[in-house]
Amino acid sequence: MIDHIGLKVRDFEASKRFYAAALAPLGYTLLMEFPGAAGFGLNGKPDFWIGPGGGEPIATVHIAFATDHAGVDAFHAAALAAGGKDNGAPGLRPMYHPAYYGAFALDPDGNNVEAVSHQG
């Protein structure tokens, strides 16, 4: 089981604003902040962290947040409104499995952020 994950970002303040807006439809909020680190999560538990990477990120990553169909749609709209780039509109992805419904957006550093529902 994964307890938390952290990403290095180029522009800490811009990324903090992006994730606060993009993850809000999923119920995620900024729960903790230290100099150079911001933790987002649900129910008082930060499990997604960002921090300055001192220049370019080492590599881009793909991270997916589980939700329902409405959450997928709302995430995608919020991510694009927050400056993210579309990397796959909400829809079924039957190549993964028949009920896989997801949407993708690139964050300010090019990380592929997804919201996904496995509900039929």
mmCIF file of the C-alpha atoms, coordinates in Angstrom:
data_MODEL
# 
_entry.id   MODEL 
# 
loop_
_atom_site.group_PDB 
_atom_site.id 
_atom_site.type_symbol 
_atom_site.label_atom_id 
_atom_site.label_alt_id 
_atom_site.label_comp_id 
_atom_site.label_asym_id 
_atom_site.label_entity_id 
_atom_site.label_seq_id 
_atom_site.pdbx_PDB_ins_code 
_atom_site.Cartn_x 
_atom_site.Cartn_y 
_atom_site.Cartn_z 
_atom_site.occupancy 
_atom_site.B_iso_or_equiv 
_atom_site.pdbx_formal_charge 
_atom_site.auth_seq_id 
_atom_site.auth_comp_id 
_atom_site.auth_asym_id 
_atom_site.auth_atom_id 
_atom_site.pdbx_PDB_model_num 
ATOM 1   C CA . MET A 1 1   ? 0.000   0.000  0.000   1.00 0.00 ? 1   MET A CA 1 
ATOM 2   C CA . ILE A 1 2   ? 1.299   3.454  -0.887  1.00 0.00 ? 2   ILE A CA 1 
ATOM 3   C CA . ASP A 1 3   ? 1.161   5.981  1.961   1.00 0.00 ? 3   ASP A CA 1 
ATOM 4   C CA . HIS A 1 4   ? 2.115   9.093  -0.022  1.00 0.00 ? 4   HIS A CA 1 
ATOM 5   C CA . ILE A 1 5   ? 3.842   10.321 -3.147  1.00 0.00 ? 5   ILE A CA 1 
ATOM 6   C CA . GLY A 1 6   ? 5.802   13.489 -3.891  1.00 0.00 ? 6   GLY A CA 1 
ATOM 7   C CA . LEU A 1 7   ? 6.613   15.346 -7.103  1.00 0.00 ? 7   LEU A CA 1 
ATOM 8   C CA . LYS A 1 8   ? 9.388   17.831 -7.741  1.00 0.00 ? 8   LYS A CA 1 
ATOM 9   C CA . VAL A 1 9   ? 8.075   20.914 -9.531  1.00 0.00 ? 9   VAL A CA 1 
ATOM 10  C CA . ARG A 1 10  ? 9.755   23.850 -11.280 1.00 0.00 ? 10  ARG A CA 1 
ATOM 11  C CA . ASP A 1 11  ? 7.433   26.601 -10.061 1.00 0.00 ? 11  ASP A CA 1 
ATOM 12  C CA . PHE A 1 12  ? 6.203   25.708 -6.583  1.00 0.00 ? 12  PHE A CA 1 
ATOM 13  C CA . GLU A 1 13  ? 3.583   28.466 -6.298  1.00 0.00 ? 13  GLU A CA 1 
ATOM 14  C CA . ALA A 1 14  ? 2.153   27.867 -9.793  1.00 0.00 ? 14  ALA A CA 1 
ATOM 15  C CA . SER A 1 15  ? 1.981   24.116 -9.191  1.00 0.00 ? 15  SER A CA 1 
ATOM 16  C CA . LYS A 1 16  ? 0.385   24.628 -5.788  1.00 0.00 ? 16  LYS A CA 1 
ATOM 17  C CA . ARG A 1 17  ? -2.349  26.750 -7.408  1.00 0.00 ? 17  ARG A CA 1 
ATOM 18  C CA . PHE A 1 18  ? -2.819  24.195 -10.211 1.00 0.00 ? 18  PHE A CA 1 
ATOM 19  C CA . TYR A 1 19  ? -3.202  21.216 -7.876  1.00 0.00 ? 19  TYR A CA 1 
ATOM 20  C CA . ALA A 1 20  ? -5.450  23.096 -5.438  1.00 0.00 ? 20  ALA A CA 1 
ATOM 21  C CA . ALA A 1 21  ? -7.853  23.836 -8.317  1.00 0.00 ? 21  ALA A CA 1 
ATOM 22  C CA . ALA A 1 22  ? -7.516  20.574 -10.283 1.00 0.00 ? 22  ALA A CA 1 
ATOM 23  C CA . LEU A 1 23  ? -7.923  18.280 -7.271  1.00 0.00 ? 23  LEU A CA 1 
ATOM 24  C CA . ALA A 1 24  ? -10.730 20.253 -5.574  1.00 0.00 ? 24  ALA A CA 1 
ATOM 25  C CA . PRO A 1 25  ? -13.486 18.375 -7.458  1.00 0.00 ? 25  PRO A CA 1 
ATOM 26  C CA . LEU A 1 26  ? -12.068 15.141 -6.014  1.00 0.00 ? 26  LEU A CA 1 
ATOM 27  C CA . GLY A 1 27  ? -12.318 16.496 -2.478  1.00 0.00 ? 27  GLY A CA 1 
ATOM 28  C CA . TYR A 1 28  ? -8.575  17.077 -2.153  1.00 0.00 ? 28  TYR A CA 1 
ATOM 29  C CA . THR A 1 29  ? -7.436  20.179 -0.290  1.00 0.00 ? 29  THR A CA 1 
ATOM 30  C CA . LEU A 1 30  ? -4.117  21.643 0.764   1.00 0.00 ? 30  LEU A CA 1 
ATOM 31  C CA . LEU A 1 31  ? -3.753  20.120 4.229   1.00 0.00 ? 31  LEU A CA 1 
ATOM 32  C CA . MET A 1 32  ? -0.161  20.812 5.202   1.00 0.00 ? 32  MET A CA 1 
ATOM 33  C CA . GLU A 1 33  ? 2.549   23.182 4.117   1.00 0.00 ? 33  GLU A CA 1 
ATOM 34  C CA . PHE A 1 34  ? 6.166   23.503 5.150   1.00 0.00 ? 34  PHE A CA 1 
ATOM 35  C CA . PRO A 1 35  ? 8.865   25.663 3.561   1.00 0.00 ? 35  PRO A CA 1 
ATOM 36  C CA . GLY A 1 36  ? 9.238   24.036 0.145   1.00 0.00 ? 36  GLY A CA 1 
ATOM 37  C CA . ALA A 1 37  ? 6.536   21.377 0.527   1.00 0.00 ? 37  ALA A CA 1 
ATOM 38  C CA . ALA A 1 38  ? 2.759   21.280 0.138   1.00 0.00 ? 38  ALA A CA 1 
ATOM 39  C CA . GLY A 1 39  ? 0.646   18.244 1.009   1.00 0.00 ? 39  GLY A CA 1 
ATOM 40  C CA . PHE A 1 40  ? -2.803  17.643 -0.465  1.00 0.00 ? 40  PHE A CA 1 
ATOM 41  C CA . GLY A 1 41  ? -5.240  14.978 0.627   1.00 0.00 ? 41  GLY A CA 1 
ATOM 42  C CA . LEU A 1 42  ? -8.587  13.860 1.973   1.00 0.00 ? 42  LEU A CA 1 
ATOM 43  C CA . ASN A 1 43  ? -9.954  13.571 5.502   1.00 0.00 ? 43  ASN A CA 1 
ATOM 44  C CA . GLY A 1 44  ? -6.994  15.291 7.135   1.00 0.00 ? 44  GLY A CA 1 
ATOM 45  C CA . LYS A 1 45  ? -4.353  12.953 5.612   1.00 0.00 ? 45  LYS A CA 1 
ATOM 46  C CA . PRO A 1 46  ? -1.986  14.470 3.036   1.00 0.00 ? 46  PRO A CA 1 
ATOM 47  C CA . ASP A 1 47  ? -0.947  11.763 0.598   1.00 0.00 ? 47  ASP A CA 1 
ATOM 48  C CA . PHE A 1 48  ? 0.055   13.829 -2.442  1.00 0.00 ? 48  PHE A CA 1 
ATOM 49  C CA . TRP A 1 49  ? 3.000   16.207 -1.985  1.00 0.00 ? 49  TRP A CA 1 
ATOM 50  C CA . ILE A 1 50  ? 4.771   18.714 -4.213  1.00 0.00 ? 50  ILE A CA 1 
ATOM 51  C CA . GLY A 1 51  ? 8.034   20.512 -3.633  1.00 0.00 ? 51  GLY A CA 1 
ATOM 52  C CA . PRO A 1 52  ? 10.520  22.602 -5.574  1.00 0.00 ? 52  PRO A CA 1 
ATOM 53  C CA . GLY A 1 53  ? 12.880  20.557 -7.686  1.00 0.00 ? 53  GLY A CA 1 
ATOM 54  C CA . GLY A 1 54  ? 15.621  23.134 -8.043  1.00 0.00 ? 54  GLY A CA 1 
ATOM 55  C CA . GLY A 1 55  ? 15.173  23.613 -11.781 1.00 0.00 ? 55  GLY A CA 1 
ATOM 56  C CA . GLU A 1 56  ? 13.923  20.978 -14.157 1.00 0.00 ? 56  GLU A CA 1 
ATOM 57  C CA . PRO A 1 57  ? 12.090  17.952 -12.750 1.00 0.00 ? 57  PRO A CA 1 
ATOM 58  C CA . ILE A 1 58  ? 14.121  14.755 -12.993 1.00 0.00 ? 58  ILE A CA 1 
ATOM 59  C CA . ALA A 1 59  ? 11.419  13.051 -15.089 1.00 0.00 ? 59  ALA A CA 1 
ATOM 60  C CA . THR A 1 60  ? 7.731   13.384 -15.732 1.00 0.00 ? 60  THR A CA 1 
ATOM 61  C CA . VAL A 1 61  ? 5.373   10.909 -14.119 1.00 0.00 ? 61  VAL A CA 1 
ATOM 62  C CA . HIS A 1 62  ? 1.825   9.643  -14.464 1.00 0.00 ? 62  HIS A CA 1 
ATOM 63  C CA . ILE A 1 63  ? -0.387  9.698  -11.404 1.00 0.00 ? 63  ILE A CA 1 
ATOM 64  C CA . ALA A 1 64  ? -4.063  8.727  -11.213 1.00 0.00 ? 64  ALA A CA 1 
ATOM 65  C CA . PHE A 1 65  ? -6.678  9.673  -8.626  1.00 0.00 ? 65  PHE A CA 1 
ATOM 66  C CA . ALA A 1 66  ? -9.689  7.377  -8.134  1.00 0.00 ? 66  ALA A CA 1 
ATOM 67  C CA . THR A 1 67  ? -13.157 8.904  -8.195  1.00 0.00 ? 67  THR A CA 1 
ATOM 68  C CA . ASP A 1 68  ? -16.532 8.442  -9.885  1.00 0.00 ? 68  ASP A CA 1 
ATOM 69  C CA . HIS A 1 69  ? -17.631 9.489  -13.403 1.00 0.00 ? 69  HIS A CA 1 
ATOM 70  C CA . ALA A 1 70  ? -18.776 12.936 -12.273 1.00 0.00 ? 70  ALA A CA 1 
ATOM 71  C CA . GLY A 1 71  ? -15.440 13.432 -10.485 1.00 0.00 ? 71  GLY A CA 1 
ATOM 72  C CA . VAL A 1 72  ? -13.534 12.511 -13.667 1.00 0.00 ? 72  VAL A CA 1 
ATOM 73  C CA . ASP A 1 73  ? -15.504 15.093 -15.654 1.00 0.00 ? 73  ASP A CA 1 
ATOM 74  C CA . ALA A 1 74  ? -15.137 17.782 -12.964 1.00 0.00 ? 74  ALA A CA 1 
ATOM 75  C CA . PHE A 1 75  ? -11.402 17.095 -12.527 1.00 0.00 ? 75  PHE A CA 1 
ATOM 76  C CA . HIS A 1 76  ? -10.750 17.477 -16.258 1.00 0.00 ? 76  HIS A CA 1 
ATOM 77  C CA . ALA A 1 77  ? -12.667 20.752 -16.488 1.00 0.00 ? 77  ALA A CA 1 
ATOM 78  C CA . ALA A 1 78  ? -10.963 22.141 -13.360 1.00 0.00 ? 78  ALA A CA 1 
ATOM 79  C CA . ALA A 1 79  ? -7.495  21.067 -14.504 1.00 0.00 ? 79  ALA A CA 1 
ATOM 80  C CA . LEU A 1 80  ? -7.916  22.797 -17.868 1.00 0.00 ? 80  LEU A CA 1 
ATOM 81  C CA . ALA A 1 81  ? -9.382  25.913 -16.221 1.00 0.00 ? 81  ALA A CA 1 
ATOM 82  C CA . ALA A 1 82  ? -6.326  25.976 -13.922 1.00 0.00 ? 82  ALA A CA 1 
ATOM 83  C CA . GLY A 1 83  ? -3.958  26.039 -16.901 1.00 0.00 ? 83  GLY A CA 1 
ATOM 84  C CA . GLY A 1 84  ? -3.440  22.329 -17.465 1.00 0.00 ? 84  GLY A CA 1 
ATOM 85  C CA . LYS A 1 85  ? -3.188  20.983 -20.983 1.00 0.00 ? 85  LYS A CA 1 
ATOM 86  C CA . ASP A 1 86  ? -5.683  18.415 -22.255 1.00 0.00 ? 86  ASP A CA 1 
ATOM 87  C CA . ASN A 1 87  ? -4.107  14.978 -22.576 1.00 0.00 ? 87  ASN A CA 1 
ATOM 88  C CA . GLY A 1 88  ? -7.321  12.979 -23.011 1.00 0.00 ? 88  GLY A CA 1 
ATOM 89  C CA . ALA A 1 89  ? -10.919 14.079 -22.570 1.00 0.00 ? 89  ALA A CA 1 
ATOM 90  C CA . PRO A 1 90  ? -13.245 12.209 -20.197 1.00 0.00 ? 90  PRO A CA 1 
ATOM 91  C CA . GLY A 1 91  ? -14.416 8.936  -21.669 1.00 0.00 ? 91  GLY A CA 1 
ATOM 92  C CA . LEU A 1 92  ? -14.342 5.185  -21.617 1.00 0.00 ? 92  LEU A CA 1 
ATOM 93  C CA . ARG A 1 93  ? -11.002 3.489  -22.210 1.00 0.00 ? 93  ARG A CA 1 
ATOM 94  C CA . PRO A 1 94  ? -12.146 -0.098 -22.951 1.00 0.00 ? 94  PRO A CA 1 
ATOM 95  C CA . MET A 1 95  ? -8.617  -1.126 -23.927 1.00 0.00 ? 95  MET A CA 1 
ATOM 96  C CA . TYR A 1 96  ? -7.851  -1.100 -20.174 1.00 0.00 ? 96  TYR A CA 1 
ATOM 97  C CA . HIS A 1 97  ? -11.144 -2.749 -19.139 1.00 0.00 ? 97  HIS A CA 1 
ATOM 98  C CA . PRO A 1 98  ? -14.808 -2.236 -20.118 1.00 0.00 ? 98  PRO A CA 1 
ATOM 99  C CA . ALA A 1 99  ? -15.682 0.092  -17.217 1.00 0.00 ? 99  ALA A CA 1 
ATOM 100 C CA . TYR A 1 100 ? -12.480 2.211  -17.244 1.00 0.00 ? 100 TYR A CA 1 
ATOM 101 C CA . TYR A 1 101 ? -13.576 5.866  -17.459 1.00 0.00 ? 101 TYR A CA 1 
ATOM 102 C CA . GLY A 1 102 ? -10.798 8.424  -17.254 1.00 0.00 ? 102 GLY A CA 1 
ATOM 103 C CA . ALA A 1 103 ? -9.513  11.846 -18.200 1.00 0.00 ? 103 ALA A CA 1 
ATOM 104 C CA . PHE A 1 104 ? -5.970  13.183 -18.440 1.00 0.00 ? 104 PHE A CA 1 
ATOM 105 C CA . ALA A 1 105 ? -4.351  16.607 -18.080 1.00 0.00 ? 105 ALA A CA 1 
ATOM 106 C CA . LEU A 1 106 ? -0.734  17.716 -18.128 1.00 0.00 ? 106 LEU A CA 1 
ATOM 107 C CA . ASP A 1 107 ? 0.310   19.799 -15.126 1.00 0.00 ? 107 ASP A CA 1 
ATOM 108 C CA . PRO A 1 108 ? 2.655   22.830 -15.445 1.00 0.00 ? 108 PRO A CA 1 
ATOM 109 C CA . ASP A 1 109 ? 5.670   20.457 -15.526 1.00 0.00 ? 109 ASP A CA 1 
ATOM 110 C CA . GLY A 1 110 ? 4.226   18.031 -18.076 1.00 0.00 ? 110 GLY A CA 1 
ATOM 111 C CA . ASN A 1 111 ? 3.251   15.349 -15.579 1.00 0.00 ? 111 ASN A CA 1 
ATOM 112 C CA . ASN A 1 112 ? 0.278   13.301 -16.776 1.00 0.00 ? 112 ASN A CA 1 
ATOM 113 C CA . VAL A 1 113 ? -2.411  13.649 -14.095 1.00 0.00 ? 113 VAL A CA 1 
ATOM 114 C CA . GLU A 1 114 ? -5.466  11.423 -14.397 1.00 0.00 ? 114 GLU A CA 1 
ATOM 115 C CA . ALA A 1 115 ? -8.782  10.977 -12.678 1.00 0.00 ? 115 ALA A CA 1 
ATOM 116 C CA . VAL A 1 116 ? -10.278 7.517  -13.160 1.00 0.00 ? 116 VAL A CA 1 
ATOM 117 C CA . SER A 1 117 ? -13.430 5.622  -12.319 1.00 0.00 ? 117 SER A CA 1 
ATOM 118 C CA . HIS A 1 118 ? -13.687 1.846  -12.464 1.00 0.00 ? 118 HIS A CA 1 
ATOM 119 C CA . GLN A 1 119 ? -17.449 1.875  -11.924 1.00 0.00 ? 119 GLN A CA 1 
ATOM 120 C CA . GLY A 1 120 ? -19.631 0.317  -14.587 1.00 0.00 ? 120 GLY A CA 1 
# 
